[in-house]
Amino acid sequence: HHTIATSGITQPPVFGMALKKVHDAAKRRGRTGTGERSRFLYDAALRWHRWWYEARDPQSTGLVALLHPWESGSDNSP
């Protein structure tokens, strides 16, 4: 039982890892504006991770909880 609005239709917080890969690839290719774009997306990833800890770790154990197998992002695989 929690009071924070949440949904069973989420994906795990892998956005930060994906962002790093995209940022590194853009830098290798010499894309201009990579830093500014990455900063915007980094801030979004940080908010996303903070949401997980606020909504899914209300007792501050350091472990977030999935509420439904779909949330694992692996087609119902834990």
Buried (B, 14 or more C-beta within 10 A) or exposed (E): EEEEEBEEEBEEBEBBEEBEEBBEEBEEEEEEEBEEBBEEBBEEBEEBBEBBBBBBEEEEEEEBEBBEEBBEEEEEEE
